[in-house]
Amino acid sequence: METLQVGRAKLTWLNGGVTHLDGGSMFGVVPKALWERKYPNNEKNQIELRTDPILMELDGSYLLIDSGIGWNKLSEKQKRNFGVLEETKLEASLLDLGLTVDDIEIVLMTHLHYDHANGLTKLTDEEKYESVFKKAKIYVSQVEWDEMRHPNIRSVNTYWEENWKPISEQICTFTDEVEILSGLTMVHTGGHSDGHAIIRFQDDKESFLHMADIMPTHAHQNKLWVLAYDDYPVQSVLQKEYWMNQGYKENAWFTFYHDAYFRAIKFNETGEIIDQIKRMRYAYK
Ligand SMILES: [Zn+2]
């Protein structure tokens, strides 16, 4: 498992499974001739997108960023459609580190689309869904939480009842911004979804920005390259422009949940790569 130390925070990428989604949908209006040079695609025009939660160890607490594609939650048809060739193996990843799901005290949810929220709940033997991280507080923006429970005609496809009902008592919401622990904040951005949030950590001169689905992979560095899945693409562009400039100025690490090739990248002030954590492929059993 790859790790990255950023000031007081230690990040470890866990195995949350994988999806393969249409490359065109992931790059919006960008022609394939341009995006295919930056991110490989298969014969079905799909690109490999991990759904790997990031474990954060900070000041003696264990936190998680997003929750993976989940285990035993998708039908065969859904697995085919979403290109899920591997499901979440989060418990095994944690066990390798000497941890269990009960050690997770806080889960930071950037948003609640199925590919981020499926890992929050699991099916029991009685065919009921229950919370996976029973001891954790789960942070999400108020706007996202409202839409999850009352999705519109389009978002109903990605906001699933089994992903929110069992965890509703664990939810902590925020409006614009919330400080979770010293130096660690969640900031509501909107864009990808109305309630989408990013995660920011600053410790002296070291920092990281988790842009979530406003910059899902390294290939989305261009500020105008936003997803066809975005509900409010112009908002994505504006927020991406603001936060990427901020991150460039601070030489922040940019961390990824979906990227199949890079776990984190650090850029200089002009946006050139100055450091990187590559994903170790085939590292998972
Ligand atoms: Zn996503």
Boltz pocket constraint, residues with backbone or C-beta under 6 A from the ligand:
constraints:
  - pocket:
      binder: B
      contacts: [[A, 113], [A, 115], [A, 116], [A, 213], [A, 258]]
      max_distance: 6.0
